[in-house]
């Protein structure tokens, strides 16, 4: 099996496991993530944190994002511009959200576009060394590459449920490794960059 085929298999299996979690349990798991990460993630006032608004069976990290905002973070969320590009628009309290493609919502085009210092990254599968499998479109990999090309090095925290862990992700050259992984069991640092 090629790395691409194995990734596709892991993606399908782990997303099916995530889909099987009852909605009320996902809410409780999201609150546990907020409890584990809300004070442990290192944010100084003004730190720009990209989160995300949940789609499908993703965990709802809005409680975590609210806690980080209370601690002084500026929040933004990804907005899909086209099949290959996402930008991060500032999420301010009370701002109207619009449909932004592929089932996502976010701030409209009048919102400021920000470069995140910390990225809370959704994923379909991960391993204990910080390698992740996304949803297959490569949006985050390209966005991170663009930030690196600007001389920026955002800290990357994968967001997932424990059931999305796999023994080993077949990493490819374009894959970007996470610095930490936050699940309902806790925040696990896999990089010296933020641990």
NORGISUL-V196500 format. One record per pair of residues at least 12 apart in sequence whose ideal C-beta (glycine too) atoms are under 10 Angstrom apart, sorted by the first residue. I is the first residue (numbers start at 0). GAP is how many residues later the second one is. Records with the same first field share a line. If there is no record, write none. Layout:
BEGIN
I: GAP ; GAP
END
This chain:
BEGIN
0: 169
1: 168
2: 166 ; 167 ; 168 ; 169 ; 172
3: 132 ; 166 ; 168
4: 165
5: 127 ; 160 ; 162 ; 163 ; 164
6: 117 ; 118 ; 126 ; 127 ; 129 ; 159 ; 162 ; 163 ; 164 ; 165 ; 168
7: 116 ; 125 ; 128
8: 116 ; 124 ; 157
9: 114 ; 115 ; 116 ; 117 ; 123 ; 154 ; 156 ; 157 ; 158 ; 159 ; 160
10: 112 ; 113 ; 114 ; 122 ; 123 ; 124 ; 125 ; 153 ; 155
11: 112 ; 113
12: 111 ; 112 ; 150 ; 151 ; 153
13: 109 ; 110 ; 111 ; 112 ; 119 ; 146 ; 147 ; 149 ; 150 ; 151 ; 152
14: 41 ; 42 ; 43 ; 108 ; 109 ; 110 ; 118 ; 120 ; 149
15: 41 ; 147
16: 40 ; 108 ; 144 ; 145 ; 146 ; 147 ; 148
17: 38 ; 39 ; 40 ; 41 ; 106 ; 107 ; 142 ; 143 ; 145 ; 146
18: 37 ; 38
19: 37 ; 143
20: 36 ; 38 ; 140 ; 142 ; 163
22: 34 ; 37
24: 136 ; 159
25: 28 ; 31 ; 32 ; 33 ; 34 ; 135 ; 158
26: 32 ; 33 ; 36
27: 156
28: 30 ; 31 ; 132 ; 133 ; 134 ; 154 ; 155 ; 156
29: 24 ; 28 ; 29 ; 30 ; 31 ; 32 ; 33 ; 34 ; 129 ; 131 ; 154
30: 28 ; 29 ; 32 ; 33 ; 153
31: 27 ; 31 ; 32 ; 150 ; 151 ; 152 ; 153 ; 154
32: 26 ; 27 ; 28 ; 30 ; 31 ; 87 ; 126 ; 127 ; 128 ; 149 ; 150 ; 151 ; 152 ; 153 ; 154
33: 25 ; 26 ; 27 ; 28 ; 29 ; 30 ; 31 ; 32 ; 33 ; 34 ; 148
34: 28 ; 29 ; 32 ; 149 ; 151
35: 28 ; 146 ; 147 ; 148 ; 149 ; 150 ; 151 ; 152
36: 24 ; 26 ; 27 ; 30 ; 31 ; 83 ; 120 ; 122 ; 143 ; 145 ; 146 ; 149 ; 150
37: 25 ; 26 ; 27 ; 28 ; 29 ; 30 ; 32 ; 33 ; 149
38: 28 ; 29 ; 32 ; 148
39: 140 ; 142 ; 146 ; 147 ; 149 ; 154
40: 23 ; 26 ; 27 ; 30 ; 32 ; 77 ; 79 ; 114 ; 116 ; 139 ; 141 ; 146 ; 153
41: 29 ; 75 ; 76 ; 113 ; 152 ; 153
42: 24 ; 25 ; 26 ; 28 ; 29 ; 30 ; 31 ; 74 ; 75 ; 112
43: 27 ; 28 ; 29 ; 73
44: 26 ; 27 ; 28 ; 29
45: 26 ; 27 ; 28 ; 71
46: 21 ; 24 ; 25 ; 26 ; 27 ; 28 ; 69 ; 70 ; 71 ; 108
47: 25 ; 26 ; 27 ; 28 ; 40 ; 42 ; 66 ; 67 ; 68 ; 69 ; 70 ; 71 ; 106
48: 15 ; 16 ; 19 ; 20 ; 22 ; 24 ; 25 ; 26 ; 27 ; 28 ; 39 ; 42 ; 65 ; 67 ; 68 ; 69 ; 70 ; 71 ; 105 ; 106 ; 108
49: 15 ; 24 ; 25 ; 26 ; 27 ; 28 ; 36 ; 38 ; 39 ; 40 ; 41 ; 64 ; 65 ; 66 ; 67 ; 68 ; 69 ; 70 ; 71 ; 90 ; 93 ; 104
50: 13 ; 14 ; 15 ; 17 ; 18 ; 22 ; 24 ; 25 ; 26 ; 27 ; 37 ; 40 ; 65 ; 67 ; 68 ; 69 ; 70 ; 71 ; 106 ; 108
51: 13 ; 24 ; 25 ; 26 ; 36 ; 39 ; 52 ; 54 ; 67 ; 68 ; 69 ; 70 ; 107
52: 12 ; 24 ; 25 ; 38 ; 44 ; 47 ; 51 ; 52 ; 53
53: 50 ; 51 ; 68 ; 105
54: 47 ; 48 ; 49 ; 50 ; 67 ; 80
55: 47 ; 66 ; 79
56: 104
57: 64 ; 65 ; 66 ; 101 ; 102 ; 103
58: 63 ; 100 ; 101 ; 102 ; 105 ; 123 ; 124 ; 125
60: 59 ; 61 ; 98 ; 121
61: 13 ; 29
63: 56 ; 93 ; 95 ; 118
64: 12 ; 26 ; 55
65: 27
67: 50 ; 52
68: 22 ; 23 ; 24
72: 44 ; 45
73: 16 ; 17 ; 18 ; 38 ; 40 ; 42 ; 43
74: 13 ; 14 ; 15 ; 16 ; 17 ; 18 ; 39 ; 41 ; 45
75: 12 ; 13 ; 14 ; 15 ; 16 ; 30 ; 31 ; 35 ; 36 ; 37 ; 38 ; 39 ; 40 ; 43
76: 12 ; 13 ; 14 ; 20 ; 23 ; 27 ; 28 ; 29 ; 30 ; 34 ; 37 ; 39 ; 43
77: 22 ; 26 ; 28 ; 38 ; 41 ; 43 ; 44 ; 61 ; 62 ; 65
78: 19 ; 21 ; 22 ; 25 ; 26 ; 27 ; 28 ; 29 ; 30 ; 32 ; 34
79: 20 ; 21 ; 22 ; 23 ; 24 ; 26 ; 57 ; 59
80: 19 ; 20 ; 28 ; 58
81: 19
82: 18 ; 19 ; 54 ; 55 ; 56
83: 53 ; 54 ; 55 ; 58 ; 59
84: 54 ; 57 ; 58 ; 61
85: 14 ; 15 ; 16 ; 18 ; 20 ; 51 ; 53 ; 54 ; 56 ; 57 ; 60
86: 19 ; 22 ; 24 ; 26 ; 27 ; 28 ; 56 ; 59
87: 18 ; 19 ; 23 ; 24 ; 25 ; 26 ; 27 ; 28 ; 31 ; 55 ; 59 ; 66
88: 17 ; 18 ; 19 ; 20 ; 21 ; 22 ; 23 ; 24 ; 25
89: 16 ; 17 ; 21 ; 22 ; 23 ; 24
90: 15 ; 16 ; 20 ; 21 ; 23
91: 15 ; 19 ; 20
94: 12 ; 13 ; 15 ; 16
95: 12 ; 14 ; 15
96: 14
97: 13
101: 33 ; 35 ; 37
114: 28 ; 31 ; 32 ; 35 ; 37 ; 39
115: 27 ; 28 ; 31 ; 36 ; 38 ; 39 ; 40
116: 30 ; 35 ; 36 ; 37 ; 38
117: 36 ; 37 ; 38 ; 39 ; 61 ; 62 ; 76
118: 21 ; 24 ; 25 ; 28 ; 35 ; 36 ; 37 ; 38 ; 39 ; 40 ; 57 ; 59 ; 60
119: 35 ; 36 ; 37 ; 38 ; 39 ; 62
120: 13 ; 19 ; 22 ; 23 ; 33 ; 35 ; 36 ; 37 ; 38 ; 39 ; 55 ; 57 ; 58 ; 60 ; 61
121: 12 ; 13 ; 18 ; 36 ; 37 ; 38
122: 12 ; 17 ; 35 ; 36 ; 37 ; 41 ; 46 ; 55 ; 58
123: 12 ; 36 ; 40 ; 42
124: 33 ; 35 ; 38 ; 39 ; 40 ; 41 ; 44
125: 32 ; 33 ; 34 ; 38 ; 39 ; 40 ; 43 ; 52 ; 55 ; 57 ; 62 ; 64
126: 38 ; 39 ; 40 ; 41 ; 42 ; 43 ; 44 ; 51 ; 54 ; 63
127: 37 ; 38 ; 39 ; 40 ; 41 ; 53 ; 60 ; 62
128: 39 ; 40 ; 42 ; 48 ; 49 ; 52 ; 61 ; 62
129: 26 ; 27 ; 28 ; 39 ; 41 ; 46 ; 47 ; 48 ; 49 ; 50 ; 51 ; 58 ; 59 ; 60 ; 61
130: 27 ; 35 ; 37 ; 38 ; 39 ; 40 ; 41 ; 44 ; 45 ; 46 ; 47 ; 59
131: 24 ; 26 ; 27 ; 28 ; 32 ; 37 ; 39 ; 43 ; 44 ; 45 ; 46 ; 49
132: 31 ; 33 ; 36 ; 37 ; 38 ; 42
133: 24 ; 41 ; 42
137: 36 ; 37
139: 16 ; 36
140: 31 ; 33 ; 34 ; 35
141: 32 ; 34
142: 33
143: 12 ; 32
144: 29 ; 31
147: 28
152: 26 ; 40
153: 22 ; 25
154: 23 ; 24 ; 25 ; 36 ; 38 ; 39
155: 20 ; 21 ; 22 ; 23 ; 24 ; 25 ; 34 ; 35 ; 37 ; 38
156: 21 ; 22 ; 23 ; 24 ; 25 ; 30 ; 31 ; 32 ; 33 ; 37
157: 19 ; 20 ; 21 ; 22 ; 23 ; 24 ; 25 ; 30 ; 32
158: 19 ; 21 ; 22 ; 23 ; 24
159: 18 ; 21 ; 22 ; 23 ; 24
160: 22 ; 23 ; 24
161: 19 ; 21 ; 22 ; 23 ; 24
162: 20 ; 21
163: 17 ; 19
164: 16 ; 18 ; 20
176: 13 ; 14
177: 12 ; 13 ; 16
178: 12 ; 13 ; 14 ; 15 ; 16
179: 13 ; 14 ; 15
END
